[in-house]
């Protein structure tokens, strides 16, 4: 079911306001340092990254990972445990 014009505008405004509030306390991206690389198979690697500042963790969240060598081609890490370990 599609929201009506008024509901759609309200939902959009809530998302815009939330994004504006978030940018005051969190950067759009984090820089990080690769601190470990474990090649499990020829196609699978486990990479541990230490962000340059605390990375707030929300259970169930994904984090996209890119490198300067492969921009916009990266993987996501679905494990909050791995995110928490990387933020230490």
Gaussian input, Z-matrix of N, CA and C with variables (Angstrom, degrees):
# hf/3-21g

backbone

0 1
 N
 C     1     B1
 C     2     B2     1     A1
 N     3     B3     2     A2     1     D1
 C     4     B4     3     A3     2     D2
 C     5     B5     4     A4     3     D3
 N     6     B6     5     A5     4     D4
 C     7     B7     6     A6     5     D5
 C     8     B8     7     A7     6     D6
 N     9     B9     8     A8     7     D7
 C    10    B10     9     A9     8     D8
 C    11    B11    10    A10     9     D9
 N    12    B12    11    A11    10    D10
 C    13    B13    12    A12    11    D11
 C    14    B14    13    A13    12    D12
 N    15    B15    14    A14    13    D13
 C    16    B16    15    A15    14    D14
 C    17    B17    16    A16    15    D15
 N    18    B18    17    A17    16    D16
 C    19    B19    18    A18    17    D17
 C    20    B20    19    A19    18    D18
 N    21    B21    20    A20    19    D19
 C    22    B22    21    A21    20    D20
 C    23    B23    22    A22    21    D21
 N    24    B24    23    A23    22    D22
 C    25    B25    24    A24    23    D23
 C    26    B26    25    A25    24    D24
 N    27    B27    26    A26    25    D25
 C    28    B28    27    A27    26    D26
 C    29    B29    28    A28    27    D27
 N    30    B30    29    A29    28    D28
 C    31    B31    30    A30    29    D29
 C    32    B32    31    A31    30    D30
 N    33    B33    32    A32    31    D31
 C    34    B34    33    A33    32    D32
 C    35    B35    34    A34    33    D33
 N    36    B36    35    A35    34    D34
 C    37    B37    36    A36    35    D35
 C    38    B38    37    A37    36    D36
 N    39    B39    38    A38    37    D37
 C    40    B40    39    A39    38    D38
 C    41    B41    40    A40    39    D39
 N    42    B42    41    A41    40    D40
 C    43    B43    42    A42    41    D41
 C    44    B44    43    A43    42    D42
 N    45    B45    44    A44    43    D43
 C    46    B46    45    A45    44    D44
 C    47    B47    46    A46    45    D45
 N    48    B48    47    A47    46    D46
 C    49    B49    48    A48    47    D47
 C    50    B50    49    A49    48    D48
 N    51    B51    50    A50    49    D49
 C    52    B52    51    A51    50    D50
 C    53    B53    52    A52    51    D51
 N    54    B54    53    A53    52    D52
 C    55    B55    54    A54    53    D53
 C    56    B56    55    A55    54    D54
 N    57    B57    56    A56    55    D55
 C    58    B58    57    A57    56    D56
 C    59    B59    58    A58    57    D57
 N    60    B60    59    A59    58    D58
 C    61    B61    60    A60    59    D59
 C    62    B62    61    A61    60    D60
 N    63    B63    62    A62    61    D61
 C    64    B64    63    A63    62    D62
 C    65    B65    64    A64    63    D63
 N    66    B66    65    A65    64    D64
 C    67    B67    66    A66    65    D65
 C    68    B68    67    A67    66    D66
 N    69    B69    68    A68    67    D67
 C    70    B70    69    A69    68    D68
 C    71    B71    70    A70    69    D69
 N    72    B72    71    A71    70    D70
 C    73    B73    72    A72    71    D71
 C    74    B74    73    A73    72    D72
 N    75    B75    74    A74    73    D73
 C    76    B76    75    A75    74    D74
 C    77    B77    76    A76    75    D75
 N    78    B78    77    A77    76    D76
 C    79    B79    78    A78    77    D77
 C    80    B80    79    A79    78    D78
 N    81    B81    80    A80    79    D79
 C    82    B82    81    A81    80    D80
 C    83    B83    82    A82    81    D81
 N    84    B84    83    A83    82    D82
 C    85    B85    84    A84    83    D83
 C    86    B86    85    A85    84    D84
 N    87    B87    86    A86    85    D85
 C    88    B88    87    A87    86    D86
 C    89    B89    88    A88    87    D87
 N    90    B90    89    A89    88    D88
 C    91    B91    90    A90    89    D89
 C    92    B92    91    A91    90    D90
 N    93    B93    92    A92    91    D91
 C    94    B94    93    A93    92    D92
 C    95    B95    94    A94    93    D93
 N    96    B96    95    A95    94    D94
 C    97    B97    96    A96    95    D95
 C    98    B98    97    A97    96    D96
 N    99    B99    98    A98    97    D97
 C   100   B100    99    A99    98    D98
 C   101   B101   100   A100    99    D99
 N   102   B102   101   A101   100   D100
 C   103   B103   102   A102   101   D101
 C   104   B104   103   A103   102   D102
 N   105   B105   104   A104   103   D103
 C   106   B106   105   A105   104   D104
 C   107   B107   106   A106   105   D105
 N   108   B108   107   A107   106   D106
 C   109   B109   108   A108   107   D107
 C   110   B110   109   A109   108   D108
 N   111   B111   110   A110   109   D109
 C   112   B112   111   A111   110   D110
 C   113   B113   112   A112   111   D111
 N   114   B114   113   A113   112   D112
 C   115   B115   114   A114   113   D113
 C   116   B116   115   A115   114   D114
 N   117   B117   116   A116   115   D115
 C   118   B118   117   A117   116   D116
 C   119   B119   118   A118   117   D117
 N   120   B120   119   A119   118   D118
 C   121   B121   120   A120   119   D119
 C   122   B122   121   A121   120   D120
 N   123   B123   122   A122   121   D121
 C   124   B124   123   A123   122   D122
 C   125   B125   124   A124   123   D123
 N   126   B126   125   A125   124   D124
 C   127   B127   126   A126   125   D125
 C   128   B128   127   A127   126   D126
 N   129   B129   128   A128   127   D127
 C   130   B130   129   A129   128   D128
 C   131   B131   130   A130   129   D129
 N   132   B132   131   A131   130   D130
 C   133   B133   132   A132   131   D131
 C   134   B134   133   A133   132   D132
 N   135   B135   134   A134   133   D133
 C   136   B136   135   A135   134   D134
 C   137   B137   136   A136   135   D135
 N   138   B138   137   A137   136   D136
 C   139   B139   138   A138   137   D137
 C   140   B140   139   A139   138   D138
 N   141   B141   140   A140   139   D139
 C   142   B142   141   A141   140   D140
 C   143   B143   142   A142   141   D141
 N   144   B144   143   A143   142   D142
 C   145   B145   144   A144   143   D143
 C   146   B146   145   A145   144   D144
 N   147   B147   146   A146   145   D145
 C   148   B148   147   A147   146   D146
 C   149   B149   148   A148   147   D147
 N   150   B150   149   A149   148   D148
 C   151   B151   150   A150   149   D149
 C   152   B152   151   A151   150   D150
 N   153   B153   152   A152   151   D151
 C   154   B154   153   A153   152   D152
 C   155   B155   154   A154   153   D153
 N   156   B156   155   A155   154   D154
 C   157   B157   156   A156   155   D155
 C   158   B158   157   A157   156   D156
 N   159   B159   158   A158   157   D157
 C   160   B160   159   A159   158   D158
 C   161   B161   160   A160   159   D159
 N   162   B162   161   A161   160   D160
 C   163   B163   162   A162   161   D161
 C   164   B164   163   A163   162   D162
 N   165   B165   164   A164   163   D163
 C   166   B166   165   A165   164   D164
 C   167   B167   166   A166   165   D165
 N   168   B168   167   A167   166   D166
 C   169   B169   168   A168   167   D167
 C   170   B170   169   A169   168   D168
 N   171   B171   170   A170   169   D169
 C   172   B172   171   A171   170   D170
 C   173   B173   172   A172   171   D171
 N   174   B174   173   A173   172   D172
 C   175   B175   174   A174   173   D173
 C   176   B176   175   A175   174   D174
 N   177   B177   176   A176   175   D175
 C   178   B178   177   A177   176   D176
 C   179   B179   178   A178   177   D177
 N   180   B180   179   A179   178   D178
 C   181   B181   180   A180   179   D179
 C   182   B182   181   A181   180   D180
 N   183   B183   182   A182   181   D181
 C   184   B184   183   A183   182   D182
 C   185   B185   184   A184   183   D183
 N   186   B186   185   A185   184   D184
 C   187   B187   186   A186   185   D185
 C   188   B188   187   A187   186   D186
 N   189   B189   188   A188   187   D187
 C   190   B190   189   A189   188   D188
 C   191   B191   190   A190   189   D189
 N   192   B192   191   A191   190   D190
 C   193   B193   192   A192   191   D191
 C   194   B194   193   A193   192   D192
 N   195   B195   194   A194   193   D193
 C   196   B196   195   A195   194   D194
 C   197   B197   196   A196   195   D195
 N   198   B198   197   A197   196   D196
 C   199   B199   198   A198   197   D197
 C   200   B200   199   A199   198   D198
 N   201   B201   200   A200   199   D199
 C   202   B202   201   A201   200   D200
 C   203   B203   202   A202   201   D201
 N   204   B204   203   A203   202   D202
 C   205   B205   204   A204   203   D203
 C   206   B206   205   A205   204   D204
 N   207   B207   206   A206   205   D205
 C   208   B208   207   A207   206   D206
 C   209   B209   208   A208   207   D207
 N   210   B210   209   A209   208   D208
 C   211   B211   210   A210   209   D209
 C   212   B212   211   A211   210   D210
 N   213   B213   212   A212   211   D211
 C   214   B214   213   A213   212   D212
 C   215   B215   214   A214   213   D213
 N   216   B216   215   A215   214   D214
 C   217   B217   216   A216   215   D215
 C   218   B218   217   A217   216   D216
 N   219   B219   218   A218   217   D217
 C   220   B220   219   A219   218   D218
 C   221   B221   220   A220   219   D219
 N   222   B222   221   A221   220   D220
 C   223   B223   222   A222   221   D221
 C   224   B224   223   A223   222   D222
 N   225   B225   224   A224   223   D223
 C   226   B226   225   A225   224   D224
 C   227   B227   226   A226   225   D225
 N   228   B228   227   A227   226   D226
 C   229   B229   228   A228   227   D227
 C   230   B230   229   A229   228   D228
 N   231   B231   230   A230   229   D229
 C   232   B232   231   A231   230   D230
 C   233   B233   232   A232   231   D231
 N   234   B234   233   A233   232   D232
 C   235   B235   234   A234   233   D233
 C   236   B236   235   A235   234   D234
 N   237   B237   236   A236   235   D235
 C   238   B238   237   A237   236   D236
 C   239   B239   238   A238   237   D237
 N   240   B240   239   A239   238   D238
 C   241   B241   240   A240   239   D239
 C   242   B242   241   A241   240   D240
 N   243   B243   242   A242   241   D241
 C   244   B244   243   A243   242   D242
 C   245   B245   244   A244   243   D243
 N   246   B246   245   A245   244   D244
 C   247   B247   246   A246   245   D245
 C   248   B248   247   A247   246   D246
 N   249   B249   248   A248   247   D247
 C   250   B250   249   A249   248   D248
 C   251   B251   250   A250   249   D249
 N   252   B252   251   A251   250   D250
 C   253   B253   252   A252   251   D251
 C   254   B254   253   A253   252   D252
 N   255   B255   254   A254   253   D253
 C   256   B256   255   A255   254   D254
 C   257   B257   256   A256   255   D255
 N   258   B258   257   A257   256   D256
 C   259   B259   258   A258   257   D257
 C   260   B260   259   A259   258   D258
 N   261   B261   260   A260   259   D259
 C   262   B262   261   A261   260   D260
 C   263   B263   262   A262   261   D261

   B1=1.4477
   B2=1.5246
   B3=1.2948
   B4=1.4655
   B5=1.5211
   B6=1.3548
   B7=1.4645
   B8=1.5173
   B9=1.3216
   B10=1.4629
   B11=1.5236
   B12=1.3164
   B13=1.4614
   B14=1.5143
   B15=1.3272
   B16=1.4634
   B17=1.5209
   B18=1.3453
   B19=1.4640
   B20=1.5263
   B21=1.3452
   B22=1.4548
   B23=1.5123
   B24=1.3129
   B25=1.4618
   B26=1.5180
   B27=1.3393
   B28=1.4676
   B29=1.5260
   B30=1.3239
   B31=1.4651
   B32=1.5231
   B33=1.3131
   B34=1.4636
   B35=1.5146
   B36=1.3255
   B37=1.4605
   B38=1.5216
   B39=1.3307
   B40=1.4706
   B41=1.5271
   B42=1.3349
   B43=1.4663
   B44=1.5225
   B45=1.3043
   B46=1.4724
   B47=1.5148
   B48=1.3364
   B49=1.4680
   B50=1.5279
   B51=1.3319
   B52=1.4636
   B53=1.5155
   B54=1.3148
   B55=1.4598
   B56=1.5223
   B57=1.3171
   B58=1.4682
   B59=1.5256
   B60=1.3251
   B61=1.4693
   B62=1.5260
   B63=1.3277
   B64=1.4643
   B65=1.5246
   B66=1.3272
   B67=1.4593
   B68=1.5209
   B69=1.3272
   B70=1.4691
   B71=1.5202
   B72=1.3234
   B73=1.4621
   B74=1.5270
   B75=1.3245
   B76=1.4611
   B77=1.5266
   B78=1.3252
   B79=1.4711
   B80=1.5245
   B81=1.3148
   B82=1.4639
   B83=1.5256
   B84=1.3312
   B85=1.4624
   B86=1.5168
   B87=1.3007
   B88=1.4596
   B89=1.5187
   B90=1.3154
   B91=1.4530
   B92=1.5154
   B93=1.2987
   B94=1.4502
   B95=1.5148
   B96=1.3014
   B97=1.4628
   B98=1.5210
   B99=1.3169
   B100=1.4553
   B101=1.5206
   B102=1.3261
   B103=1.4608
   B104=1.5224
   B105=1.3331
   B106=1.4670
   B107=1.5233
   B108=1.3248
   B109=1.4670
   B110=1.5110
   B111=1.3186
   B112=1.4622
   B113=1.5224
   B114=1.3189
   B115=1.4646
   B116=1.5262
   B117=1.3394
   B118=1.4655
   B119=1.5259
   B120=1.3201
   B121=1.4597
   B122=1.5281
   B123=1.3404
   B124=1.4718
   B125=1.5328
   B126=1.3395
   B127=1.4594
   B128=1.5298
   B129=1.3243
   B130=1.4670
   B131=1.5234
   B132=1.3234
   B133=1.4635
   B134=1.5206
   B135=1.3117
   B136=1.4587
   B137=1.5186
   B138=1.3276
   B139=1.4536
   B140=1.5251
   B141=1.3217
   B142=1.4598
   B143=1.5199
   B144=1.3251
   B145=1.4607
   B146=1.5239
   B147=1.3325
   B148=1.4598
   B149=1.5305
   B150=1.3484
   B151=1.4673
   B152=1.5177
   B153=1.3379
   B154=1.4639
   B155=1.5220
   B156=1.3200
   B157=1.4610
   B158=1.5182
   B159=1.3187
   B160=1.4701
   B161=1.5323
   B162=1.3051
   B163=1.4564
   B164=1.5239
   B165=1.3386
   B166=1.4683
   B167=1.5247
   B168=1.2959
   B169=1.4517
   B170=1.5155
   B171=1.3231
   B172=1.4538
   B173=1.5200
   B174=1.3102
   B175=1.4599
   B176=1.5203
   B177=1.3197
   B178=1.4472
   B179=1.5140
   B180=1.3109
   B181=1.4713
   B182=1.5169
   B183=1.3127
   B184=1.4533
   B185=1.5219
   B186=1.2946
   B187=1.4609
   B188=1.5222
   B189=1.3071
   B190=1.4605
   B191=1.5208
   B192=1.3097
   B193=1.4583
   B194=1.5263
   B195=1.3259
   B196=1.4605
   B197=1.5161
   B198=1.3275
   B199=1.4608
   B200=1.5178
   B201=1.3403
   B202=1.4602
   B203=1.5304
   B204=1.3330
   B205=1.4624
   B206=1.5181
   B207=1.3488
   B208=1.4606
   B209=1.5289
   B210=1.3353
   B211=1.4680
   B212=1.5263
   B213=1.3031
   B214=1.4652
   B215=1.5293
   B216=1.3268
   B217=1.4585
   B218=1.5142
   B219=1.2813
   B220=1.4492
   B221=1.5100
   B222=1.2781
   B223=1.4498
   B224=1.5064
   B225=1.2993
   B226=1.4551
   B227=1.5075
   B228=1.2887
   B229=1.4455
   B230=1.5194
   B231=1.3239
   B232=1.4543
   B233=1.5209
   B234=1.3097
   B235=1.4546
   B236=1.5227
   B237=1.3364
   B238=1.4619
   B239=1.5271
   B240=1.3283
   B241=1.4648
   B242=1.5229
   B243=1.3308
   B244=1.4627
   B245=1.5090
   B246=1.3338
   B247=1.4553
   B248=1.5126
   B249=1.3154
   B250=1.4627
   B251=1.5321
   B252=1.3178
   B253=1.4609
   B254=1.5268
   B255=1.3337
   B256=1.4478
   B257=1.5218
   B258=1.3279
   B259=1.4719
   B260=1.5177
   B261=1.3154
   B262=1.4678
   B263=1.5073
   A1=108.94
   A2=116.95
   A3=122.63
   A4=110.18
   A5=117.33
   A6=118.29
   A7=110.49
   A8=114.53
   A9=118.53
   A10=108.96
   A11=117.27
   A12=121.90
   A13=113.20
   A14=117.41
   A15=121.03
   A16=110.81
   A17=117.25
   A18=120.36
   A19=110.79
   A20=116.30
   A21=120.32
   A22=112.02
   A23=116.97
   A24=121.31
   A25=110.92
   A26=116.84
   A27=120.90
   A28=110.26
   A29=116.34
   A30=120.12
   A31=109.96
   A32=117.03
   A33=120.52
   A34=111.33
   A35=117.02
   A36=120.34
   A37=111.16
   A38=117.31
   A39=120.63
   A40=109.59
   A41=117.76
   A42=120.94
   A43=111.25
   A44=117.92
   A45=121.62
   A46=110.73
   A47=116.67
   A48=120.49
   A49=111.25
   A50=116.72
   A51=120.33
   A52=111.71
   A53=116.69
   A54=120.84
   A55=111.22
   A56=116.96
   A57=120.91
   A58=110.89
   A59=116.85
   A60=120.20
   A61=110.44
   A62=117.41
   A63=121.16
   A64=112.03
   A65=118.25
   A66=119.65
   A67=112.50
   A68=117.08
   A69=119.91
   A70=112.04
   A71=117.61
   A72=121.23
   A73=114.22
   A74=118.24
   A75=120.52
   A76=109.48
   A77=116.99
   A78=119.17
   A79=111.24
   A80=116.15
   A81=120.55
   A82=111.09
   A83=117.19
   A84=121.74
   A85=108.73
   A86=114.40
   A87=122.05
   A88=107.59
   A89=115.79
   A90=119.98
   A91=106.88
   A92=116.53
   A93=119.37
   A94=111.23
   A95=114.18
   A96=122.30
   A97=108.43
   A98=117.09
   A99=120.52
   A100=107.60
   A101=115.82
   A102=120.06
   A103=112.68
   A104=117.20
   A105=120.43
   A106=109.03
   A107=114.89
   A108=122.20
   A109=106.73
   A110=116.33
   A111=121.50
   A112=108.55
   A113=116.69
   A114=121.71
   A115=108.21
   A116=116.21
   A117=120.87
   A118=112.12
   A119=116.34
   A120=122.96
   A121=105.39
   A122=118.67
   A123=118.56
   A124=113.45
   A125=117.60
   A126=121.00
   A127=114.56
   A128=118.45
   A129=121.10
   A130=109.81
   A131=115.05
   A132=120.37
   A133=108.88
   A134=115.11
   A135=121.61
   A136=106.19
   A137=115.89
   A138=121.83
   A139=108.17
   A140=116.57
   A141=121.55
   A142=107.99
   A143=115.71
   A144=121.80
   A145=109.30
   A146=116.29
   A147=121.70
   A148=107.48
   A149=117.91
   A150=119.89
   A151=111.15
   A152=115.85
   A153=120.33
   A154=113.00
   A155=117.84
   A156=122.54
   A157=107.84
   A158=118.19
   A159=119.17
   A160=111.87
   A161=114.61
   A162=121.57
   A163=107.22
   A164=117.47
   A165=119.15
   A166=110.44
   A167=115.48
   A168=121.18
   A169=110.33
   A170=116.53
   A171=123.05
   A172=106.06
   A173=116.85
   A174=120.54
   A175=110.95
   A176=115.69
   A177=121.79
   A178=114.66
   A179=117.47
   A180=120.39
   A181=111.25
   A182=115.53
   A183=123.14
   A184=108.84
   A185=117.15
   A186=121.75
   A187=108.35
   A188=116.93
   A189=120.63
   A190=108.71
   A191=115.88
   A192=121.74
   A193=108.25
   A194=116.03
   A195=121.97
   A196=109.13
   A197=116.27
   A198=121.62
   A199=109.23
   A200=117.53
   A201=119.38
   A202=112.09
   A203=116.66
   A204=120.72
   A205=111.91
   A206=117.16
   A207=122.83
   A208=109.35
   A209=118.75
   A210=119.39
   A211=111.77
   A212=115.17
   A213=124.07
   A214=113.65
   A215=116.48
   A216=120.66
   A217=105.71
   A218=115.38
   A219=119.05
   A220=109.53
   A221=114.38
   A222=119.45
   A223=110.68
   A224=114.97
   A225=120.15
   A226=107.80
   A227=115.28
   A228=119.95
   A229=108.13
   A230=117.77
   A231=120.34
   A232=114.37
   A233=118.24
   A234=119.51
   A235=111.57
   A236=117.75
   A237=119.92
   A238=111.80
   A239=117.12
   A240=119.81
   A241=109.95
   A242=116.63
   A243=119.57
   A244=111.13
   A245=118.17
   A246=120.68
   A247=110.39
   A248=116.85
   A249=120.55
   A250=110.08
   A251=116.84
   A252=120.15
   A253=109.90
   A254=118.02
   A255=121.40
   A256=111.53
   A257=117.11
   A258=120.56
   A259=112.10
   A260=118.27
   A261=121.15
   A262=112.12
   D1=125.77
   D2=179.15
   D3=-82.31
   D4=138.45
   D5=175.44
   D6=-68.13
   D7=149.95
   D8=176.98
   D9=-69.59
   D10=172.65
   D11=-178.44
   D12=-53.31
   D13=-45.38
   D14=-178.58
   D15=-69.31
   D16=-44.00
   D17=179.63
   D18=-63.89
   D19=-41.39
   D20=178.51
   D21=-61.16
   D22=-41.77
   D23=177.91
   D24=-64.23
   D25=-40.51
   D26=179.77
   D27=-64.91
   D28=-45.40
   D29=179.62
   D30=-62.42
   D31=-44.94
   D32=179.06
   D33=-60.78
   D34=-42.11
   D35=-178.57
   D36=-66.58
   D37=-38.22
   D38=176.73
   D39=-61.16
   D40=-43.16
   D41=179.18
   D42=-66.25
   D43=-41.73
   D44=178.33
   D45=-63.27
   D46=-44.98
   D47=179.58
   D48=-63.87
   D49=-40.47
   D50=178.65
   D51=-64.11
   D52=-40.75
   D53=178.05
   D54=-65.32
   D55=-41.95
   D56=179.17
   D57=-63.30
   D58=-41.20
   D59=179.30
   D60=-67.46
   D61=-39.73
   D62=-178.30
   D63=-65.78
   D64=-36.67
   D65=-177.30
   D66=-67.48
   D67=-15.34
   D68=176.40
   D69=-75.61
   D70=-23.44
   D71=-175.81
   D72=-120.06
   D73=-10.64
   D74=-177.40
   D75=-139.46
   D76=136.99
   D77=177.94
   D78=-71.99
   D79=161.68
   D80=176.90
   D81=-70.12
   D82=-24.81
   D83=176.34
   D84=-151.70
   D85=163.62
   D86=178.01
   D87=-119.35
   D88=143.38
   D89=169.56
   D90=-90.29
   D91=151.01
   D92=-179.37
   D93=-148.11
   D94=164.20
   D95=178.83
   D96=-115.69
   D97=130.30
   D98=175.62
   D99=-73.77
   D100=119.48
   D101=-178.61
   D102=-107.83
   D103=-12.20
   D104=176.09
   D105=-157.32
   D106=146.44
   D107=177.39
   D108=-141.71
   D109=118.55
   D110=-178.20
   D111=-122.92
   D112=108.84
   D113=179.03
   D114=-80.15
   D115=111.18
   D116=-177.57
   D117=-86.63
   D118=-40.91
   D119=175.50
   D120=-141.78
   D121=173.38
   D122=178.35
   D123=-58.35
   D124=-22.32
   D125=-177.22
   D126=-112.07
   D127=-2.85
   D128=-174.68
   D129=-129.99
   D130=129.60
   D131=176.31
   D132=-133.17
   D133=149.23
   D134=172.76
   D135=-107.25
   D136=120.41
   D137=-177.47
   D138=-116.01
   D139=129.22
   D140=176.05
   D141=-104.97
   D142=125.39
   D143=-176.03
   D144=-119.90
   D145=133.82
   D146=175.60
   D147=-101.98
   D148=111.70
   D149=179.52
   D150=-68.71
   D151=157.08
   D152=-177.87
   D153=-75.72
   D154=-10.90
   D155=176.57
   D156=-151.36
   D157=164.85
   D158=-177.92
   D159=-54.23
   D160=138.38
   D161=179.18
   D162=-109.10
   D163=109.74
   D164=-178.14
   D165=-65.35
   D166=132.05
   D167=-174.51
   D168=-107.40
   D169=131.41
   D170=173.84
   D171=-120.91
   D172=127.97
   D173=-177.99
   D174=-54.17
   D175=133.37
   D176=178.34
   D177=86.87
   D178=-0.38
   D179=-177.07
   D180=-81.07
   D181=153.54
   D182=175.94
   D183=-109.05
   D184=152.59
   D185=175.31
   D186=-127.53
   D187=126.51
   D188=176.09
   D189=-82.04
   D190=140.14
   D191=-178.51
   D192=-124.29
   D193=127.43
   D194=177.09
   D195=-131.90
   D196=162.61
   D197=175.06
   D198=-127.34
   D199=160.25
   D200=175.95
   D201=-61.96
   D202=-26.52
   D203=-178.07
   D204=-77.23
   D205=-26.26
   D206=-179.26
   D207=-134.25
   D208=66.49
   D209=-178.90
   D210=-63.08
   D211=142.28
   D212=179.68
   D213=60.68
   D214=8.19
   D215=174.00
   D216=-122.88
   D217=99.27
   D218=-177.60
   D219=-152.59
   D220=-177.68
   D221=-179.97
   D222=-113.22
   D223=173.08
   D224=173.60
   D225=-115.06
   D226=149.41
   D227=177.06
   D228=-111.57
   D229=110.30
   D230=-175.01
   D231=-85.74
   D232=-8.04
   D233=-173.23
   D234=-91.24
   D235=111.84
   D236=176.90
   D237=-58.34
   D238=-31.43
   D239=178.88
   D240=-61.90
   D241=-41.62
   D242=178.72
   D243=-68.05
   D244=-37.87
   D245=176.68
   D246=-62.69
   D247=-44.48
   D248=-179.02
   D249=-63.90
   D250=-40.70
   D251=179.92
   D252=-65.33
   D253=-37.94
   D254=-179.44
   D255=-69.87
   D256=-27.33
   D257=-177.31
   D258=-80.73
   D259=-8.06
   D260=-178.37
   D261=-75.62

